């Protein structure tokens, strides 16, 4: 039994290490951001949140304008990966408009149209050793991209827990691409159709604070053989969500319990 437990533990460790390596080893321009899943319950609900994941830091906000219409916004920035001979930067921002509906059994359905723009920049420098001397080099890779996506949230909420499954389909268009090392992009299309699927789990220790965990997987639909625009396939994150009008939501929940 002890040997079996050790085998299971070793397998789990190797699996986690492999997933982390896959998520961080991708060198493509596109980076997943944490998916904003508001799970809105009523008009006037406002939330702000911060998250940290495989692909950087994320800040999010959402607000429900009416009993069915809501806004959301996101900003993400990859942690600067500065090594001895390389600097990597990436940032992305987006806004969205959507429709939501909360049912009496705790189910929430949301549909958002989201538009965003990202910027990628990486620089590598050093030397190539040739016979008896070193030849210095500097490689620069820059690009911008637009993303247009449709997101559907299948959510469920109660007093302590929330969960959601969010499939998305989106178009990415790259422009202003510049690479002094690899000219492969010159013969590639600049627009691709991709999708991703996200699982979100949340716990509410108090009414105004939510702990959120999320895992996402990106699946290319077109251009999956175009290695230059390779995507980070997996993103895991954890974060905190602050509900700015928890008194209104508390009153609504009491009313629903009475019914």
C-alpha positions as CSV (number, residue, x, y, z in Angstrom):
1,X,0.0,0.0,0.0
2,X,2.8,2.4,0.9
3,X,4.6,1.7,-2.4
4,X,1.3,2.3,-4.3
5,X,0.8,5.6,-2.6
6,X,4.4,6.7,-3.4
7,X,3.8,5.7,-7.1
8,X,0.6,7.8,-7.2
9,X,2.3,10.7,-5.5
10,X,5.2,10.6,-8.0
11,X,2.9,10.4,-10.9
12,X,0.9,13.5,-9.7
13,X,4.2,15.4,-9.2
14,X,5.4,14.5,-12.7
15,X,2.0,15.5,-14.2
16,X,2.0,18.9,-12.5
17,X,5.6,19.5,-13.6
18,X,4.8,18.6,-17.2
19,X,1.7,20.8,-17.4
20,X,3.7,23.7,-15.9
21,X,6.5,23.2,-18.4
22,X,4.1,23.1,-21.3
23,X,2.3,26.2,-20.2
24,X,5.5,28.2,-19.7
25,X,7.6,26.8,-22.6
26,X,5.5,28.2,-25.4
27,X,7.2,31.0,-27.2
28,X,4.3,32.3,-29.3
29,X,3.1,35.9,-29.4
30,X,-0.4,35.2,-28.1
31,X,-0.9,34.7,-24.3
32,X,-4.1,33.6,-22.6
33,X,-5.4,36.0,-20.0
34,X,-7.6,35.1,-17.1
35,X,-11.2,34.8,-18.4
36,X,-13.6,37.4,-16.8
37,X,-16.7,35.4,-15.7
38,X,-18.8,37.9,-13.7
39,X,-21.7,35.6,-12.8
40,X,-24.0,38.6,-12.4
41,X,-27.1,38.4,-10.2
42,X,-28.8,41.7,-10.5
43,X,-28.8,45.3,-11.8
44,X,-26.2,47.5,-10.3
45,X,-23.8,44.7,-9.3
46,X,-20.2,45.8,-9.5
47,X,-17.0,43.8,-9.1
48,X,-13.3,44.3,-9.2
49,X,-10.6,41.6,-9.0
50,X,-6.9,40.7,-9.3
51,X,-5.4,37.4,-10.4
52,X,-2.1,35.8,-10.9
53,X,-1.5,32.9,-13.4
54,X,0.9,31.0,-15.6
55,X,0.8,33.9,-18.1
56,X,1.1,37.0,-15.8
57,X,-1.0,39.4,-13.8
58,X,-4.7,40.2,-14.5
59,X,-7.0,43.0,-13.3
60,X,-10.7,42.8,-14.1
61,X,-14.0,44.7,-13.5
62,X,-17.6,44.2,-14.3
63,X,-20.8,46.2,-13.9
64,X,-24.5,45.4,-14.7
65,X,-26.2,48.4,-16.4
66,X,-29.7,46.9,-16.3
67,X,-31.4,43.7,-15.1
68,X,-30.1,41.9,-18.3
69,X,-27.2,44.0,-19.8
70,X,-23.6,44.1,-18.4
71,X,-20.2,45.5,-19.1
72,X,-16.8,43.9,-18.4
73,X,-13.2,45.0,-18.8
74,X,-9.8,43.2,-18.4
75,X,-6.1,44.1,-18.4
76,X,-3.3,41.6,-18.3
77,X,0.5,41.9,-18.2
78,X,3.0,39.1,-18.4
79,X,5.6,39.2,-15.6
80,X,8.8,40.6,-17.2
81,X,11.0,37.6,-17.8
82,X,14.4,39.1,-17.6
83,X,17.2,36.6,-17.8
84,X,20.9,37.0,-18.4
85,X,20.3,37.6,-22.1
86,X,16.6,38.1,-22.7
87,X,13.7,40.5,-21.9
88,X,10.1,39.5,-22.5
89,X,7.1,41.8,-22.2
90,X,3.4,41.4,-23.0
91,X,0.3,43.3,-22.2
92,X,-3.4,43.0,-23.3
93,X,-6.6,45.0,-22.6
94,X,-10.2,44.4,-23.6
95,X,-13.8,45.5,-23.1
96,X,-17.1,43.6,-23.5
97,X,-20.8,44.0,-23.6
98,X,-23.2,41.2,-22.8
99,X,-26.5,39.7,-21.7
100,X,-27.1,37.8,-18.5
101,X,-30.0,36.1,-16.8
102,X,-30.2,34.6,-13.3
103,X,-32.7,31.9,-12.5
104,X,-34.4,31.1,-9.2
105,X,-32.5,27.8,-8.9
106,X,-29.1,29.6,-8.8
107,X,-28.2,29.0,-12.4
108,X,-26.7,32.0,-14.3
109,X,-26.3,32.3,-18.1
110,X,-24.2,35.0,-19.7
111,X,-23.3,35.8,-23.3
112,X,-20.6,38.4,-24.0
113,X,-19.1,40.0,-27.1
114,X,-15.5,41.1,-26.2
115,X,-12.9,43.1,-28.2
116,X,-9.3,43.5,-27.2
117,X,-5.8,44.5,-28.2
118,X,-2.4,43.1,-27.2
119,X,1.3,44.0,-27.6
120,X,4.2,41.6,-27.6
121,X,7.9,42.5,-27.3
122,X,11.0,40.3,-26.7
123,X,14.7,41.0,-27.0
124,X,17.5,38.5,-26.9
125,X,21.2,39.5,-26.9
126,X,24.6,37.8,-26.4
127,X,27.3,36.2,-28.5
128,X,27.8,33.2,-30.8
129,X,31.2,31.6,-30.2
130,X,33.0,31.1,-33.5
131,X,36.5,29.5,-33.4
132,X,38.6,32.1,-31.5
133,X,36.2,35.0,-31.2
134,X,32.7,35.9,-30.1
135,X,30.2,37.6,-32.5
136,X,27.7,39.8,-30.6
137,X,24.0,39.6,-31.6
138,X,20.7,41.3,-30.7
139,X,17.4,39.6,-31.8
140,X,14.2,41.7,-31.6
141,X,10.6,40.3,-32.0
142,X,7.6,42.7,-31.8
143,X,3.9,42.4,-32.8
144,X,0.4,43.7,-32.1
145,X,-2.8,41.7,-32.3
146,X,-6.6,42.3,-32.1
147,X,-8.9,39.7,-30.6
148,X,-12.7,39.5,-31.2
149,X,-14.5,36.8,-29.2
150,X,-17.8,35.4,-28.2
151,X,-18.1,34.0,-24.6
152,X,-20.9,32.0,-23.1
153,X,-20.9,31.3,-19.3
154,X,-22.8,28.3,-17.8
155,X,-22.8,29.3,-14.1
156,X,-24.2,28.3,-10.8
157,X,-24.1,30.1,-7.5
158,X,-25.2,29.7,-3.9
159,X,-24.3,31.3,-0.6
160,X,-20.8,29.9,-0.4
161,X,-19.8,28.5,-3.8
162,X,-19.8,29.5,-7.4
163,X,-18.8,27.5,-10.5
164,X,-18.9,28.2,-14.2
165,X,-17.9,26.5,-17.5
166,X,-17.1,29.1,-20.3
167,X,-16.5,28.0,-23.9
168,X,-15.3,30.8,-26.2
169,X,-14.6,31.2,-29.9
170,X,-12.4,34.0,-31.2
171,X,-10.6,35.6,-34.1
172,X,-7.0,36.8,-33.7
173,X,-5.5,39.2,-36.2
174,X,-1.7,40.0,-36.0
175,X,-0.2,43.2,-37.4
176,X,3.0,45.3,-37.1
177,X,5.0,42.0,-36.9
178,X,8.8,42.5,-36.8
179,X,11.4,39.8,-36.2
180,X,15.1,40.2,-36.9
181,X,15.8,36.5,-36.3
182,X,12.9,34.6,-37.9
183,X,11.2,35.7,-41.1
184,X,8.9,32.8,-41.3
185,X,5.9,35.0,-40.5
186,X,6.2,36.7,-43.9
187,X,4.7,33.6,-45.7
188,X,2.0,33.0,-43.0
189,X,-1.6,34.2,-42.7
190,X,-2.1,37.0,-40.1
191,X,-5.6,36.0,-39.0
192,X,-6.6,32.8,-37.2
193,X,-9.7,31.2,-35.6
194,X,-9.1,29.7,-32.2
195,X,-11.2,28.5,-29.2
196,X,-10.8,27.9,-25.5
197,X,-12.6,26.3,-22.7
198,X,-12.4,27.5,-19.1
199,X,-13.5,26.0,-15.7
200,X,-14.0,28.5,-12.8
201,X,-14.4,27.5,-9.2
202,X,-15.1,30.1,-6.4
203,X,-15.5,30.2,-2.6
204,X,-17.1,33.1,-0.6
205,X,-15.6,33.3,2.9
206,X,-17.5,36.5,3.4
207,X,-20.3,38.2,1.4
208,X,-18.0,40.9,-0.1
209,X,-15.0,38.7,-0.9
210,X,-14.6,35.8,-3.3
211,X,-11.6,33.5,-3.8
212,X,-11.4,32.4,-7.4
213,X,-9.5,29.6,-9.2
214,X,-9.5,28.9,-12.9
215,X,-8.0,26.6,-15.5
216,X,-8.2,27.3,-19.3
217,X,-7.2,25.3,-22.4
218,X,-6.7,26.9,-25.8
219,X,-7.5,24.9,-28.9
220,X,-6.6,26.2,-32.4
221,X,-9.2,25.7,-35.1
222,X,-7.2,27.2,-38.0
223,X,-3.5,27.7,-38.2
224,X,-2.6,25.0,-35.8
225,X,0.4,24.1,-38.0
226,X,1.7,27.7,-38.0
227,X,4.4,27.3,-35.3
228,X,5.4,31.0,-35.4
229,X,2.1,32.1,-33.8
230,X,2.1,29.2,-31.3
231,X,-0.2,29.9,-28.3
232,X,0.3,29.1,-24.6
233,X,-2.0,26.1,-24.4
234,X,-2.8,26.1,-20.7
235,X,-3.4,28.8,-18.1
236,X,-4.1,28.3,-14.4
237,X,-4.8,31.2,-12.1
238,X,-5.9,32.2,-8.6
239,X,-7.3,35.5,-7.5
240,X,-9.6,37.6,-5.3
241,X,-12.8,39.3,-6.3
242,X,-14.3,42.2,-4.3
243,X,-18.1,42.8,-4.6
244,X,-18.7,46.5,-4.3
245,X,-22.4,46.4,-3.6
246,X,-22.8,43.3,-1.5
247,X,-25.6,44.9,0.6
248,X,-27.9,44.9,-2.5
249,X,-27.1,41.3,-3.3
250,X,-27.6,40.2,0.3
251,X,-31.1,41.8,0.3
252,X,-31.9,40.0,-3.0
253,X,-30.8,36.6,-1.6
254,X,-33.0,37.1,1.5
255,X,-36.0,37.9,-0.8
256,X,-35.3,34.7,-2.8
257,X,-35.1,32.6,0.3
258,X,-38.4,33.9,1.6
259,X,-40.0,33.0,-1.8
